[in-house]
Amino acid sequence: MLLHELQVSLASAPVVWYDNISALAFASNPIFHAQSKHIEVDYHFVREKVANKDILHQHVPTSLQLADIFTKEHTADRFCYLQYKLSVIDIPVNLRGNDTDNVHITKIVDKH
């Protein structure tokens, strides 16, 4: 709904990647189980979207779950691996310059 409001069209349904097999099964299974009575409405919303093929869902092993970079503690190697997989790169930034550079930027801004 957010993408629709932003006028972003998708060629196909987005894929949600689960590393939890139980969550994947719950989203796929339209039958209510006695154990799932306590589950909140938003999970039923996801199941409805899966049933309507508005979203697709796939299993991904925990070792490859990219979202873990935001939620879990990692070794430096693991963090660098996940950072690489997300295509995050370090861009060196030099915020220091000489005064003539600053004057030049000011002159450009003043002309417009």
C-alpha positions in Angstrom: 0.0 0.0 0.0 2.9 2.3 0.8 4.5 1.7 -2.6 1.2 2.3 -4.3 0.8 5.6 -2.5 4.3 6.5 -3.6 3.3 5.6 -7.2 5.9 2.8 -7.4 4.8 -0.1 -9.5 6.3 -3.5 -9.2 6.7 -6.0 -12.0 6.0 -8.9 -9.6 5.0 -9.4 -6.1 7.7 -8.7 -3.5 9.4 -11.6 -1.8 9.6 -11.9 2.0 12.5 -14.0 3.1 12.0 -16.1 6.3 14.6 -17.9 8.3 11.9 -19.2 10.6 10.3 -22.3 9.1 7.4 -22.2 11.5 6.6 -18.6 10.4 6.8 -19.7 6.8 4.4 -22.6 7.5 2.0 -20.4 9.3 1.9 -17.9 6.5 1.2 -20.7 4.0 -1.3 -22.6 5.9 -4.9 -21.3 5.8 -6.1 -23.7 8.5 -6.2 -22.2 12.0 -4.5 -24.4 14.6 -5.3 -24.4 18.3 -1.8 -23.2 19.0 -2.2 -20.1 16.8 -5.2 -18.6 18.5 -3.1 -16.1 20.4 -1.4 -14.7 17.2 -2.1 -11.1 16.5 -4.0 -9.7 13.6 -1.0 -8.5 11.7 0.2 -12.1 11.2 -3.2 -13.0 9.8 -2.8 -10.0 7.4 0.4 -11.5 6.1 -1.2 -14.9 5.6 -4.0 -13.2 3.6 -1.5 -11.4 1.4 0.3 -14.7 0.8 -2.9 -16.4 -0.1 -3.8 -13.6 -2.5 -0.3 -13.8 -4.0 0.2 -10.1 -3.2 3.5 -11.2 -1.6 5.6 -14.2 -2.1 7.6 -15.9 0.6 10.7 -18.0 0.6 12.9 -19.7 3.2 16.5 -18.5 3.7 18.9 -20.1 6.1 19.7 -18.0 9.1 23.4 -17.9 8.0 22.3 -15.9 4.9 19.6 -13.7 6.5 20.8 -10.2 5.6 18.4 -8.4 8.0 20.4 -9.9 10.9 22.9 -7.1 10.4 20.4 -4.8 12.0 19.2 -7.0 14.9 22.1 -9.2 16.1 25.6 -8.9 17.3 28.2 -10.2 14.9 31.9 -10.9 14.6 33.8 -8.4 12.4 34.1 -10.9 9.6 30.4 -11.7 9.7 29.5 -8.0 9.8 31.7 -7.3 6.8 30.2 -10.2 4.9 26.6 -8.9 5.6 27.6 -5.4 4.7 29.1 -6.6 1.4 25.9 -8.6 0.6 23.9 -5.4 1.2 26.2 -3.5 -1.2 27.1 -1.1 1.5 30.5 0.5 0.9 32.7 2.9 2.7 33.1 6.2 0.9 36.0 8.2 2.3 34.8 11.7 3.1 37.1 14.6 3.7 35.2 17.4 5.5 38.3 19.5 5.7 39.3 21.8 2.9 41.1 25.0 2.4 39.4 28.4 2.5 39.6 29.0 -1.2 37.4 25.9 -1.8 34.8 27.3 0.6 34.9 30.7 -1.1 34.5 29.1 -4.5 31.4 27.2 -3.3 29.9 30.4 -1.9 30.5 32.2 -5.2 28.6 29.4 -7.1 25.7 29.6 -4.7 25.6 33.4 -4.9 25.3 33.4 -8.7 22.2 31.3 -8.6 
